[in-house]
Amino acid sequence: MLSQSIKCIGNLTNKARHMSVVASKLKYDKYGEPVDVVKLCKEEVSDPVNNEVLVKILVSPINPADINTIQGKYPVKPKFPAVGGNEGAGEVISVGPKVTKVKKGDIIIPVATGLGTWASYAKFTEENILKIPGNVGIVEAATITVNPCTAYRMLKDFVPLAEGDTVIQNGANSAVGQAVHQLCKAMNINSVGIVRDRADIEDLRKHLCCLGATAILTEEEIRTSTIFKDRLKKPKLALNCVGGKSATELTRHIDSKGTLVTYGGMSREPVTASTAALIFKDISFKGFWMTRWTKENFNTEERATMFKDLFNLISEGKLKAPIHELVPIENYKDALDSALNFKGFTGKKYILDFSKS
């Protein structure tokens, strides 16, 4: 039974009578499997004061980090009761008297972590939101701060890349992988992706190449491929979200003095650095966590430039949202279950649709 710390539908307190809107929120008050601990609740939200902004959330994606946070497996530990979600896009409904950068009707995204975006209405402080350009779609906006930013930073921060260079990645059909292909295409960099074999491999290969991948190989094909002898430069940069044998295979193809960046571990197996890779190829092994980078660079010009670049690519049609499905809020359990257990063509992203709630 959900604890009394969460006020669910029909259980609002009398002292909230002066509040302005009633929000549907996906809340949890303990760690566990999302379908078990997350509950749909109603909660009144007060008018904004000072530098607060009241936002009608339109859509909010479900990311792996959101799932892991609810399970208690993520480094970020929320205070209970907590509202799920870190990304989203919404319309400004009203603003506090000290707000100067946004106004009613603007479309914004939250740019800080842990704000709780799985809600139909939310209040954010002005410094924690960013107005998006009018030519950027809602889904592209709602999914920009995690996956495209992760792809952008890994391509910018670890190895100097020039036109004609090569990047290799596993998990190439993930949301980050899809962004990497598109950004590499925009940068005139070769993007080689590794995926698990499947019945629809040719359809997947075609889809990812349309996004910008130079080549898509299965884990079996990369072991015998001569692509870096016959067609492309050896990769200077490898991006790993799988770990285990898949990461080891990446190191076999990295050029001398290249870098392997690990940003995930879907196999839950460790990354192993071979003696030969360290001594004879002098390969560097690095890690990347977007949440940490955001905290360290929250108000920097570098971060502002990143968002400007990504918004420009979206407006030019060079960066699209990942394959996704909009799910009505009342079907949130189906969305959580699907996000946890997806086995499909690409890393489909499930996005909660609050627009009608």
C-alpha positions in Angstrom: 0.0 0.0 0.0 1.3 3.5 -0.9 2.3 5.4 2.2 0.4 8.4 3.5 3.2 10.6 2.2 1.7 10.5 -1.2 -1.7 12.1 -1.7 -3.5 10.1 -4.4 -6.6 10.8 -6.3 -9.4 12.1 -4.2 -7.2 12.6 -1.1 -6.3 16.3 -1.3 -6.0 18.4 1.9 -8.3 21.3 2.7 -5.4 23.7 3.2 -4.6 23.5 -0.6 -7.8 25.4 -1.5 -5.9 28.5 -2.6 -3.8 26.6 -5.1 -4.2 27.1 -8.8 -4.0 23.9 -10.8 -4.3 20.2 -10.1 -1.5 18.1 -11.5 -1.4 14.4 -12.4 1.9 13.1 -11.1 3.8 9.8 -11.2 5.2 9.4 -7.7 7.0 6.8 -5.6 7.9 6.7 -2.0 10.3 3.7 -2.0 12.7 1.9 -4.3 11.5 -1.0 -6.4 10.4 -2.1 -9.8 8.7 0.9 -11.5 5.4 -0.9 -12.3 5.1 -1.8 -8.6 6.1 1.4 -6.8 5.1 4.2 -9.2 1.5 5.5 -8.6 -0.6 8.0 -10.5 -1.7 10.7 -8.1 -3.4 14.1 -8.1 -1.8 17.0 -6.3 -2.6 20.7 -6.4 0.2 23.1 -7.5 0.4 26.6 -6.2 0.8 29.8 -8.3 4.5 30.7 -8.9 6.2 33.2 -6.7 9.5 35.1 -7.0 11.5 33.5 -9.8 9.3 30.4 -10.2 7.6 29.4 -13.5 4.5 27.3 -13.7 4.7 24.9 -16.6 2.1 22.6 -18.3 4.2 19.6 -19.2 3.3 18.3 -22.6 5.5 15.2 -23.0 8.2 13.6 -20.9 10.4 10.6 -21.9 11.3 7.5 -19.9 15.0 7.0 -19.9 17.1 4.1 -18.6 18.4 6.4 -15.8 14.9 7.1 -14.7 14.2 3.4 -14.4 17.5 2.8 -12.5 16.8 5.7 -10.2 13.4 4.2 -9.2 15.1 0.8 -8.7 17.7 2.5 -6.4 20.5 1.5 -8.7 21.5 4.9 -9.8 24.0 7.3 -8.1 21.3 10.0 -7.8 19.2 9.3 -4.7 15.9 11.3 -4.6 14.1 12.4 -1.5 10.8 10.6 -0.9 8.1 11.0 -2.0 9.6 11.6 -5.4 8.3 12.4 -8.9 9.9 10.5 -11.7 11.5 11.9 -14.8 14.4 14.2 -15.8 13.4 15.4 -19.3 10.4 17.0 -20.8 9.0 19.9 -22.7 6.1 22.2 -21.6 4.3 25.4 -22.0 4.7 28.3 -19.6 1.3 29.0 -17.9 2.3 31.7 -15.5 5.4 33.3 -14.0 6.5 34.8 -10.7 7.2 38.6 -10.5 10.9 38.2 -10.6 11.0 36.1 -13.8 12.5 38.0 -16.8 13.6 35.5 -19.4 10.4 33.6 -20.2 6.7 34.5 -20.5 3.3 32.9 -20.7 3.0 30.7 -23.9 6.7 30.1 -24.2 7.8 26.4 -24.7 10.6 25.4 -22.4 12.6 22.4 -21.3 14.1 21.7 -17.8 17.9 21.8 -17.9 18.7 20.5 -14.4 18.4 16.9 -13.2 16.1 15.5 -10.6 13.3 18.1 -11.1 10.5 15.4 -11.5 9.1 15.9 -15.0 6.5 13.0 -15.0 3.7 15.4 -14.1 1.1 17.4 -16.0 2.0 20.6 -14.2 5.2 21.5 -12.4 7.0 24.6 -11.0 10.6 25.3 -11.9 12.9 28.1 -11.0 13.8 30.3 -14.0 17.5 29.3 -13.9 16.5 25.6 -14.3 14.6 26.0 -17.6 15.5 27.0 -21.2 13.2 28.5 -23.8 13.4 26.6 -27.0 13.3 28.1 -30.5 9.9 28.0 -32.3 11.1 25.7 -35.1 12.1 22.9 -32.7 9.5 20.1 -32.3 8.1 19.1 -28.9 9.5 15.6 -29.0 13.0 16.8 -30.2 13.0 19.3 -27.4 11.8 16.9 -24.7 14.6 14.4 -25.6 17.5 16.7 -26.1 19.2 17.1 -22.7 20.2 13.4 -22.2 20.9 11.5 -25.4 21.9 14.1 -27.9 23.9 16.0 -25.3 25.7 12.8 -24.3 26.5 12.1 -28.0 27.7 15.7 -28.5 30.0 15.8 -25.5 31.6 12.5 -26.3 32.3 13.6 -29.8 33.7 16.9 -28.7 35.6 16.3 -25.4 37.9 13.3 -25.7 39.6 13.2 -29.1 40.2 16.0 -31.7 38.2 14.8 -34.7 38.5 16.1 -38.2 36.6 15.4 -41.4 37.3 11.9 -42.6 38.1 10.5 -39.2 36.2 7.4 -37.9 34.2 6.8 -34.7 33.1 3.3 -33.7 30.4 2.5 -31.2 28.5 -0.5 -29.8 24.8 -0.3 -28.9 24.6 1.6 -32.1 20.8 1.4 -32.3 20.3 3.0 -28.9 19.0 6.6 -28.6 22.5 7.9 -28.0 23.7 5.7 -30.9 21.2 7.2 -33.2 22.3 10.7 -32.2 26.0 9.8 -32.7 25.3 8.7 -36.3 23.5 12.0 -37.0 26.1 14.2 -35.4 28.9 12.4 -37.2 27.2 12.9 -40.5 26.8 16.6 -39.8 30.6 16.7 -38.9 31.6 14.6 -42.0 33.0 11.9 -39.7 32.6 8.2 -40.5 30.4 6.4 -38.0 30.7 2.6 -37.7 28.1 1.0 -35.5 28.0 -2.4 -33.8 24.7 -4.1 -33.0 23.5 -7.6 -32.0 22.3 -9.8 -34.8 18.6 -10.1 -35.2 16.0 -11.3 -37.7 15.4 -7.8 -39.0 19.1 -6.8 -39.2 18.9 -5.6 -42.8 16.0 -3.2 -42.0 17.9 -1.9 -38.9 21.1 -1.5 -41.0 19.2 0.5 -43.6 17.5 2.7 -40.9 20.7 3.6 -39.1 22.6 4.3 -42.4 19.8 6.6 -43.4 20.4 8.5 -40.1 24.1 8.9 -41.0 25.9 5.7 -40.1 28.7 4.8 -42.5 28.4 1.1 -41.8 26.5 -1.1 -39.4 28.0 -4.5 -38.5 26.8 -7.2 -36.2 29.0 -8.4 -33.3 29.9 -11.5 -35.4 30.7 -9.4 -38.5 33.1 -7.0 -36.8 35.3 -9.8 -35.6 36.3 -10.6 -39.2 35.7 -7.3 -40.9 38.4 -5.6 -43.0 36.6 -2.3 -43.2 39.4 -0.5 -41.5 41.9 -1.9 -44.0 39.8 -1.5 -47.1 37.6 1.5 -46.7 38.0 3.7 -43.6 40.7 5.1 -41.3 41.0 3.2 -38.0 38.9 4.8 -35.3 40.4 7.4 -33.0 37.4 7.2 -30.7 35.3 4.3 -29.5 32.0 4.7 -27.6 30.9 1.9 -25.3 27.6 1.4 -23.6 27.6 -2.4 -23.4 30.8 -3.5 -21.7 32.2 -7.0 -21.5 33.3 -8.8 -24.7 31.7 -6.1 -26.8 33.9 -3.4 -25.3 36.9 -5.7 -25.7 36.1 -6.1 -29.4 36.0 -2.3 -29.8 39.6 -2.0 -28.5 40.9 -4.4 -31.2 39.9 -1.8 -33.8 40.9 1.5 -32.2 44.0 3.2 -33.7 47.1 3.6 -31.6 46.7 6.3 -29.0 43.0 6.2 -29.5 40.4 6.4 -26.7 37.6 4.2 -25.5 34.8 6.1 -23.7 32.4 4.1 -21.6 29.0 5.7 -20.8 26.9 2.7 -20.1 27.1 -1.0 -19.2 24.0 -2.8 -20.6 25.7 -6.2 -20.4 26.5 -5.6 -16.7 30.0 -7.0 -17.4 33.2 -5.1 -16.7 35.4 -3.4 -19.3 38.6 -5.3 -19.5 41.8 -3.5 -20.7 44.2 -5.9 -22.3 47.9 -5.6 -21.7 48.5 -5.3 -25.5 46.0 -2.5 -25.8 47.7 -0.5 -23.0 51.4 -1.2 -23.9 51.6 -1.6 -27.6 48.7 0.7 -28.7 48.7 3.1 -25.7 44.9 3.2 -25.7 43.2 5.4 -23.1 40.1 4.3 -21.2 37.8 7.0 -20.1 34.3 7.3 -18.6 31.5 9.8 -19.2 28.4 10.7 -17.2 26.2 13.4 -18.5 24.7 14.3 -15.1 28.2 15.0 -13.7 29.1 17.1 -16.7 25.9 19.1 -16.4 26.6 19.9 -12.7 30.1 21.0 -13.5 29.2 23.1 -16.5 25.7 24.3 -15.6 26.1 28.0 -16.4 29.1 27.8 -18.8 29.3 29.3 -22.3 30.3 25.8 -23.4 26.9 24.5 -22.4 25.1 27.3 -24.0 27.0 26.7 -27.2 26.1 23.0 -27.1 22.4 23.7 -26.9 22.6 26.3 -29.7 24.4 23.8 -31.9 21.9 21.1 -31.2 18.9 23.3 -31.8 20.4 24.5 -35.1 20.9 20.9 -36.2 17.3 20.1 -35.3 15.9 23.1 -37.2 18.0 22.2 -40.2 16.6 18.6 -40.2 20.0 17.1 -39.4 19.1 15.8 -35.9 15.8 14.0 -35.3 14.2 12.5 -32.3 14.9 8.8 -31.7 12.3 6.2 -32.7 9.6 6.7 -30.1 6.0 6.1 -29.0 3.7 8.5 -27.2 1.8 6.9 -24.4 -1.2 8.4 -22.7 -0.6 9.0 -19.0 -3.3 6.6 -17.9 -1.2 3.8 -19.6 1.9 4.7 -17.7 2.4 1.2 -16.4 2.5 -0.3 -19.9 5.1 2.4 -20.8 7.3 1.6 -17.8 7.1 -2.1 -18.4 8.0 -1.6 -22.1 10.9 0.7 -21.3 12.3 -1.8 -18.9 12.0 -4.8 -21.1 12.2 -3.5 -24.7 13.5 -6.0 -27.3 13.2 -4.5 -30.6 14.3 -3.0 -33.9 15.8 0.1 -32.3 16.1 1.6 -28.9 12.6 2.9 -29.0 11.9 5.6 -26.5 8.6 5.6 -24.6 7.3 9.1 -24.0 4.6 10.0 -21.5 1.9 12.2 -23.1 0.5 14.7 -20.5 -0.9 17.1 -23.1 -4.5 16.0 -22.5 -4.3 15.5 -18.8 
